[in-house]
Amino acid sequence: MNDSKEIVKLAVRALEDKKGEDIRIIDIREVSVLADYFIIASGSNVNQVQAMADNVEEELGKAGYPCKQVEGYQSGSWILMDYGDIIVHAFSREDRLFYDLERIWRDGRIMEAAELGE
């Protein structure tokens, strides 16, 4: 399995562990050179969104995948975590609806976690 898919699986698990809501994986390999995958998840409040980001960073770090950059942590309404080929977006519900990344990246392919294999 390539590293991108491994990172996606670990990140999704870390988001689920902190009760991330409506987790989406978008395969953008065919439509962008920015990354291979976007992972988008929502939380119900700032503390939960920050806890989701903290858990992703901790779990991926333990697996040897350090975060290259984090944006938006202090506000906690939209935290972007850059892992190179993977970008994790942890949103408040309101900001996720407002920015609507799923619509912006609709040319990408929405994936199910099961497609990543075990």
Buried (B, 14 or more C-beta within 10 A) or exposed (E): EEBBBBBBBBBBBBBBEBEBBEBBBBBBEEEEEEBBBBBBBBBEEBEBBBBBBBBBBEBBEEBEBEBEEBEBBEEBBBBBBBBBBBBBBBBBBEBBEEBEBBEEBEEBBEBEBEEBEE
